């Protein structure tokens, strides 16, 4: 087994070690979407502590429907602050990837794919090392992929239909930016809730995502019922199942 503090090569680029900071709200974002000094300092301290790869908190690819704290990446006006954020991470040798999120709204935007492409371009312009999209949290893509989503006539879409927008976005990002940015997917190992995503569903998604050009998978498990037994390492078999199928893709 490789040592935690040894470098690793990912798609031809090196990460200083194998310590990854998972994406989570810092509590320092404002409602205007701009990356202010306190938030930059938050990530700078993580880089200074030796994190190899920082996956930043969600950045909205279009304006949220309500006034909420967030980071924005839907307009060029956010670029100066994002460049300062990237520079702060790079100053201590960390790599940083942006997590691009489409906030959930009532109707799927007709510009959804283009919004992701434009946000990816801004991530590149800001100097980020990579981008992730997420089907693991409560954004638009997560709601599209979840089996609990039904059509207007109450019929559950088949998996291939549910993941098509995700694969299309990943393919576009890989085609346009794959030589200059890591392309990643944040996904659940399963959803241990009624009508949730099964582990086999997640394995299928991982395989299709890697075939579409994904180079990094951030696998998590955040949705489960209270009666699920949890103990140290309880998610490892599920994560191993995702890793095994992804490595075969």
C-alpha positions as CSV (number, residue, x, y, z in Angstrom):
1,X,0.0,0.0,0.0
2,X,1.3,3.4,-0.9
3,X,2.2,5.8,1.9
4,X,-0.3,8.6,2.5
5,X,2.4,11.2,2.1
6,X,3.9,10.0,-1.2
7,X,3.1,11.8,-4.5
8,X,0.6,10.4,-7.0
9,X,0.3,11.0,-10.7
10,X,-3.2,11.7,-12.1
11,X,-3.6,12.0,-15.8
12,X,0.0,13.2,-16.2
13,X,0.1,15.7,-13.4
14,X,1.4,15.2,-9.9
15,X,-0.4,15.7,-6.5
16,X,2.1,16.2,-3.7
17,X,0.4,13.5,-1.5
18,X,-2.7,11.5,-1.2
19,X,-4.5,13.7,1.3
20,X,-7.8,15.1,-0.2
21,X,-10.0,17.7,1.3
22,X,-13.6,16.7,0.5
23,X,-16.0,19.5,-0.6
24,X,-18.1,20.9,2.2
25,X,-19.5,24.4,2.9
26,X,-17.0,26.4,4.9
27,X,-19.7,28.7,6.4
28,X,-17.8,31.7,5.1
29,X,-19.5,32.3,1.7
30,X,-21.8,35.3,1.4
31,X,-25.1,35.7,-0.4
32,X,-23.4,37.8,-3.2
33,X,-21.5,34.8,-4.6
34,X,-18.1,36.4,-4.4
35,X,-15.0,34.7,-2.9
36,X,-14.0,37.1,-0.1
37,X,-10.8,37.2,1.9
38,X,-12.0,35.1,4.9
39,X,-12.9,32.3,2.6
40,X,-9.6,32.5,0.7
41,X,-7.8,32.4,4.0
42,X,-9.8,29.3,5.0
43,X,-8.5,27.3,2.1
44,X,-5.1,28.8,2.3
45,X,-4.7,27.4,5.8
46,X,-5.7,23.9,4.5
47,X,-3.1,24.2,1.8
48,X,-0.5,25.3,4.3
49,X,-1.3,22.3,6.5
50,X,-0.3,20.0,3.6
51,X,-3.5,18.9,1.8
52,X,-2.5,17.5,-1.6
53,X,-5.8,18.1,-3.3
54,X,-8.5,20.5,-2.2
55,X,-12.0,20.0,-3.7
56,X,-13.7,23.3,-3.0
57,X,-17.2,23.9,-1.7
58,X,-20.0,24.0,-4.3
59,X,-19.9,26.9,-6.8
60,X,-23.2,27.7,-8.5
61,X,-23.3,27.7,-12.3
62,X,-26.4,30.0,-12.3
63,X,-27.9,32.3,-9.8
64,X,-29.8,30.5,-7.0
65,X,-33.6,30.9,-6.9
66,X,-33.5,32.2,-3.3
67,X,-31.0,34.3,-1.3
68,X,-28.6,31.8,0.1
69,X,-24.9,31.8,1.0
70,X,-22.9,30.4,-1.9
71,X,-20.0,30.8,-4.2
72,X,-20.8,31.8,-7.8
73,X,-19.1,31.0,-11.1
74,X,-21.9,31.9,-13.5
75,X,-20.4,35.3,-14.4
76,X,-16.9,36.6,-15.3
77,X,-17.2,39.1,-12.4
78,X,-16.4,36.3,-10.0
79,X,-13.0,35.5,-11.6
80,X,-10.7,37.9,-9.7
81,X,-11.7,36.4,-6.3
82,X,-11.5,32.8,-7.7
83,X,-8.0,33.6,-9.0
84,X,-6.9,34.7,-5.6
85,X,-8.4,31.5,-4.1
86,X,-6.4,29.3,-6.6
87,X,-3.2,31.3,-6.0
88,X,-3.5,30.9,-2.3
89,X,-3.7,27.1,-2.6
90,X,-0.9,26.9,-5.2
91,X,1.4,28.9,-3.0
92,X,1.7,26.0,-0.6
93,X,1.9,23.3,-3.3
94,X,-1.7,22.1,-3.1
95,X,-3.8,21.3,-6.2
96,X,-7.4,22.7,-6.2
97,X,-10.5,21.6,-8.1
98,X,-13.8,23.5,-8.3
99,X,-17.1,21.7,-7.5
100,X,-19.6,23.0,-10.1
101,X,-23.2,22.7,-8.9
102,X,-26.5,23.5,-10.5
103,X,-28.9,24.5,-7.7
104,X,-32.2,22.7,-7.8
105,X,-35.0,24.6,-9.3
106,X,-38.5,23.7,-10.4
107,X,-37.7,23.3,-14.1
108,X,-34.5,21.9,-15.8
109,X,-32.8,24.9,-17.5
110,X,-32.6,24.5,-21.2
111,X,-29.1,25.9,-21.0
112,X,-27.9,23.4,-18.3
113,X,-25.2,21.8,-20.4
114,X,-23.9,25.1,-21.7
115,X,-24.0,26.5,-18.2
116,X,-21.7,23.7,-17.1
117,X,-19.4,24.3,-20.1
118,X,-19.2,28.1,-19.4
119,X,-18.5,27.4,-15.7
120,X,-15.7,25.0,-16.6
121,X,-14.1,27.6,-18.8
122,X,-14.2,30.1,-15.9
123,X,-12.5,27.5,-13.7
124,X,-9.8,27.1,-16.3
125,X,-9.5,30.9,-16.5
126,X,-9.2,31.1,-12.7
127,X,-6.3,28.7,-12.8
128,X,-8.0,25.7,-11.2
129,X,-6.4,22.2,-11.7
130,X,-9.7,20.5,-12.2
131,X,-13.5,20.5,-11.9
132,X,-16.0,18.2,-10.4
133,X,-19.8,17.9,-11.0
134,X,-21.9,16.3,-8.3
135,X,-24.8,13.8,-8.2
136,X,-24.2,13.1,-4.5
137,X,-25.7,16.2,-2.9
138,X,-29.0,18.0,-3.4
139,X,-28.4,19.9,-6.6
140,X,-30.2,19.6,-10.0
141,X,-28.1,16.6,-11.2
142,X,-28.6,14.6,-8.0
143,X,-32.3,15.0,-8.4
144,X,-32.2,14.0,-12.0
145,X,-30.3,10.8,-11.3
146,X,-32.1,9.7,-8.1
147,X,-34.6,6.8,-8.8
148,X,-37.1,8.6,-6.6
149,X,-37.6,11.2,-9.3
150,X,-40.7,10.5,-11.4
151,X,-42.0,11.9,-14.7
152,X,-45.3,13.8,-14.9
153,X,-47.2,10.6,-15.5
154,X,-45.7,9.0,-12.4
155,X,-43.4,6.6,-14.3
156,X,-39.8,6.3,-13.1
157,X,-37.3,7.0,-15.9
158,X,-34.9,4.1,-16.6
159,X,-31.3,4.6,-15.4
160,X,-29.9,5.2,-18.9
161,X,-32.4,8.1,-19.3
162,X,-31.6,9.5,-15.9
163,X,-27.8,9.6,-16.3
164,X,-27.8,10.9,-19.9
165,X,-27.6,14.6,-19.0
166,X,-24.7,13.8,-16.6
167,X,-22.8,11.9,-19.2
168,X,-23.4,14.5,-21.9
169,X,-22.0,17.2,-19.5
170,X,-19.0,15.1,-18.7
171,X,-18.3,14.3,-22.4
172,X,-18.5,18.0,-23.3
173,X,-16.2,19.0,-20.5
174,X,-13.7,16.3,-21.4
175,X,-13.8,17.1,-25.1
176,X,-13.2,20.9,-24.6
177,X,-11.0,21.0,-21.5
178,X,-9.8,17.5,-20.7
179,X,-6.2,18.2,-21.7
180,X,-6.0,21.2,-19.4
181,X,-8.2,20.3,-16.4
182,X,-9.0,17.2,-14.4
183,X,-12.6,16.2,-14.9
184,X,-14.2,14.6,-11.8
185,X,-17.5,13.3,-10.6
186,X,-18.7,13.4,-7.0
187,X,-21.1,10.5,-6.6
188,X,-22.8,8.3,-3.9
189,X,-21.7,4.7,-3.3
190,X,-25.4,4.1,-2.7
191,X,-28.4,5.8,-1.2
192,X,-29.6,3.7,1.7
193,X,-33.1,5.1,1.7
194,X,-36.4,3.9,0.2
195,X,-36.3,4.3,-3.6
196,X,-32.7,5.4,-3.4
197,X,-29.9,4.7,-5.7
198,X,-28.7,1.1,-5.3
199,X,-25.0,0.1,-5.1
200,X,-25.4,-1.6,-8.5
201,X,-26.8,1.7,-9.9
202,X,-23.8,3.5,-8.6
203,X,-21.4,1.0,-10.1
204,X,-23.1,1.4,-13.5
205,X,-22.8,5.2,-13.2
206,X,-19.1,5.0,-12.3
207,X,-18.4,2.8,-15.2
208,X,-20.3,5.0,-17.7
209,X,-18.7,8.1,-16.2
210,X,-15.2,6.8,-16.6
211,X,-16.0,5.9,-20.2
212,X,-17.2,9.4,-20.7
213,X,-13.9,10.8,-19.6
214,X,-13.9,11.2,-15.9
215,X,-10.4,11.0,-14.3
216,X,-11.3,11.4,-10.6
217,X,-14.2,10.0,-8.6
218,X,-15.1,11.4,-5.2
219,X,-17.3,8.7,-3.7
220,X,-19.4,9.5,-0.6
221,X,-22.4,8.1,1.3
222,X,-24.5,10.8,2.9
223,X,-28.1,9.5,2.5
224,X,-29.1,6.6,4.7
225,X,-31.9,5.8,7.2
226,X,-31.5,5.9,10.9
227,X,-31.6,2.1,11.2
228,X,-28.5,1.6,9.1
229,X,-25.7,0.2,11.3
230,X,-22.6,2.4,11.2
231,X,-19.2,1.5,12.5
232,X,-15.6,2.4,11.7
233,X,-15.0,1.6,8.0
234,X,-18.6,0.7,7.3
235,X,-18.6,2.3,3.9
236,X,-15.3,0.8,2.7
237,X,-16.8,-2.3,1.0
238,X,-19.2,0.0,-1.0
239,X,-16.4,2.3,-2.0
240,X,-14.2,-0.7,-3.0
241,X,-17.0,-1.9,-5.3
242,X,-17.1,1.5,-7.1
243,X,-13.3,1.5,-7.4
244,X,-13.2,-2.0,-8.8
245,X,-15.7,-1.4,-11.5
246,X,-14.3,2.0,-12.4
247,X,-10.8,0.6,-12.8
248,X,-12.2,-2.0,-15.3
249,X,-13.9,0.7,-17.5
